[in-house]
Amino acid sequence: MNTLFFIILTLFLIVIQTIILPSFEWFAQCFDLLIINVLFLSLISSHYSMVAVIIIIGCIMDSISGVPFCFHIFSYLWIYIIVHLVKHFFFKRSILFIFIISILSVVIQHGLLLFSVFVNQGLNAVLEFDFTLLIRQAVWGLVFIPIGIWLVKILWQNWIFITKSMRKQMAKKYRGYN
């Protein structure tokens, strides 16, 4: 049932990011919303099967975006690896940690984008990059990623509660258990 929750969440964030937000002027240059999903997965789970899930999410985003293929895969994997290592070696339940990984996640994506531009077009293209976009997206990420993680946590806890109560009701109804 947790898998179904994350599939629904991923599809919801993709629809919001690709269809709804671009129609608003304020959010047209918003950060990648699936960072919220990747960060939440890396915070709640330390199982290595999450790497496969993150690769699938990255493949979906790579196939619908205009960036070079594997960009989202690599950026999501780097975000997962860094968060996973930092939460094991330092701290994980701090609001400061959430703010740091929020900014760091946006910067990682832009760093990989700048690296791919550098490899394909050279240093002059990197110097022409719109660094104000990076700053705007980092600020948006600083504000909305912690809020998004908090909302996803609440939704996930409610999902778990609802699915457990549904299982209990089904067990009572069909198996006669109390």
RAPELIN-V238220 format. One record per helix or strand of 3 or more residues. SS is the DSSP state (h for helix, s for strand). FROM is the first residue (numbers start at 1). TO is the last residue. If there is no record, write none. Layout:
ss: (SS & SS)
from: (FROM & FROM)
to: (TO & TO)
This chain:
ss: (h & h & h & h & h & h & h)
from: (2 & 34 & 49 & 71 & 95 & 123 & 131)
to: (23 & 44 & 64 & 89 & 121 & 127 & 175)
